Amino acid sequence: MTAMTIQRGTRRVVGGFGRAVASAARFAAPANEEELLSLLGQARAEGLPVALRGAGRSYGDAAMNAAGLILDLSAMNAVLDWNPETGVMVLEGAATIESIWRRALPDGWWPTVVPGTMFPTVAGCVAMNVHGKNHYRVGAFGDQVLELDLLTVEGEKITCGPEVNADVFEAVIGGLGVLGVVTRVTLQLKHVGSGDLEVEALSVPDLDALFNEYERRREEADYLVGWIDCFARGANLGRGVIHRANYVPLERHPAGADSLDPSHQTLPDRFFGVIPRGLMWRLLKPWVNDLGMRLVNASKYWASRLFDRAGTTFKQSHVGFAFLLDYVPRWRDTYGLGGFIQVQPFIPAQTARVAFRELIETCHEHGVIPYLGVFKRHRPDQFVLSHAIDGYSLALDIRVPADGRERVWKLGEALGDVVVRHGGRIYFAKDALANAGQIEACYGPDRIERFLAMKERLDPNGLLSSELSRRVLPQLPVVGTSTP
Amino acid sequence: MGAERVIVVGASSGIGAAIAQQLLGEGAKVALLGRRESLLQEVANGAPSGADSAIIRAHDVTDFDSVSPLFDELVGLLGGLDKLIYVSGSMPTIEEHEYSPEKDRQMMEVNVLGAMAWMNPAAAHMEAARAGTIIGVSSIAGERGRRGNPAYCTSKAAMTTYLESLRNRLHRYGVRVVTAKPGFVRTAMTEGMGDLLWIIDAKEAARQILKLGASGRSISRFVPGRWWMVALVIRSIPSWIFRKLNL
């Protein structure tokens, strides 16, 4: 076999999932650790910064690397071991969330923490410490990791976990993928009984009602998420719908163990029995503008207001409830050429009511209305660069019109300032716009110092970096440039 | 909006020099590339204004490995890239009874492979930026395989097709690709050919090519435009007649 080499001229345009940012980079896709180490060695010899990429599901520039080398690790994606007795699964870094549930659900287990899509890799979830709609209850992704292997750029393998090499572990979880390559992850899954959830939908007329009803349900809910119509202002600001979901024990499910079969989980191939899923984005596209989305948001709210009643529930599969984003293939293409950005401010519980009003008002003042707003509750954890705090988050999907990029960028800066003012955090998986000053204010000098020290220990020459890491933490060393 | 940022490959003489001079005069930030640095400097100095802001680099387009790093360096110096204009071309005389793989290879390397070496990084950069224009100077010679210079016709046909593919590839990302196909232009290439049909000088060719580039359209056009009539006729001549002509 000939050794894999980095091609000199070949470039690939690689963007964030939101398609609003993209850049050209050199590119290689190692099939195994041996090739990976060889490529890292070549990059080091050339003084070429390396960014790691898995499924490319971060919305912004986390897996982008202008003029550097991107290593696409998606081939290293095996499920290495599964124990249906204990619910412990061992995976290679690029195994996806989908591969976890497909393997575990027939045995009655489900990943404890999942993001809104099943396509990210576990190493990506580790690098961003992603969270789910049950964050306030079970913690973020890092909390379900029992152990992981980190391959350093020097080729050393460090096994770490909450008890072993905990300092490394706490920096690697949420570490943006710039401390080393996560080659193996051991996860604790959750026993869920049946394959369905019992879901309650409830409309709320304003932001206060949203907070109140959300808090009222939080103790008893296994999952809890709010949706906000960001077009509504004044007395209606913050109106939306709350979805509560609870596990259904196997013995209470009429279909019993059949509900655990992946065929019961998968999303329907046709909408309304007619429209093929693959075509859906084309039908949605004409609606993805200010007027169309104003109508869609209002209809969604009023439909819930008219038809949903508190206490009434319906059954939904785990996949159907958790992976809403995956319902419409290519949904991001509905945003057009300019793409979209997602922004997800995390705000401490005490000031969230005020801050969320400010965030939505700030969007209106800039004339840029988010087409989707998602509301969740969170809890803090021990990870160095974790976005997790004792508070709430509001995820906003913001279209970037081809001719309105500057306006959106200005809004992004303003939203970042609101987060800083309220002592909140900016979430890296969703970020494309925050500046280094905002990040320093959000995370504080102590955490950043701790992270820099770990970088100094594991990758002192700064071989690993990404456009995200260079933007938000310019203090980090980067190979081929003089030390800052 | 700031000054336009342009790379002109093949700027030391002829149409390329005229393009660079016009752009400098219009206040653009221009990187001039050609084999001889002294010639490039003369070209820049000959511009009505803007010579000071010109970036001069000696470069041989057949040194393919040097393109990628040089492209990055120039984009860094220019602070971005709005236009790439590839004008380099080679047309050595092929005598009757002469068959020269060396000359053929040189034409393919300069006219085709050099263009590809430059257009690839430019296309990647522009796709990512969702903006930009690539202009390739091809030729009416690519419309038909004429007996006079097989490799030249082949190289220009290849360039025309390559640019068409690139245009179709990049359209959805908001990037424009313009194919300019000049007829006869008074340059070193046409020296000693006597009186030629509809011949224009390099300055006029440059003006028309830059106009196409600034049109905001992704198009393929003859320069001057009226050559389309000749092209139509030439393309329509049946092969069994065409081979008897001295076109």
Boltz contact constraints between the chains, C-beta under 6 A:
constraints:
  - contact:
      token1: [A, 8]
      token2: [B, 68]
      max_distance: 6.0
  - contact:
      token1: [A, 9]
      token2: [B, 68]
      max_distance: 6.0
  - contact:
      token1: [A, 11]
      token2: [B, 124]
      max_distance: 6.0
  - contact:
      token1: [A, 13]
      token2: [B, 124]
      max_distance: 6.0
  - contact:
      token1: [A, 13]
      token2: [B, 127]
      max_distance: 6.0
  - contact:
      token1: [A, 13]
      token2: [B, 128]
      max_distance: 6.0
  - contact:
      token1: [A, 22]
      token2: [B, 128]
      max_distance: 6.0
  - contact:
      token1: [A, 23]
      token2: [B, 128]
      max_distance: 6.0
  - contact:
      token1: [A, 24]
      token2: [B, 124]
      max_distance: 6.0
  - contact:
      token1: [A, 24]
      token2: [B, 125]
      max_distance: 6.0
  - contact:
      token1: [A, 24]
      token2: [B, 128]
      max_distance: 6.0
  - contact:
      token1: [A, 67]
      token2: [B, 72]
      max_distance: 6.0
  - contact:
      token1: [A, 337]
      token2: [B, 174]
      max_distance: 6.0
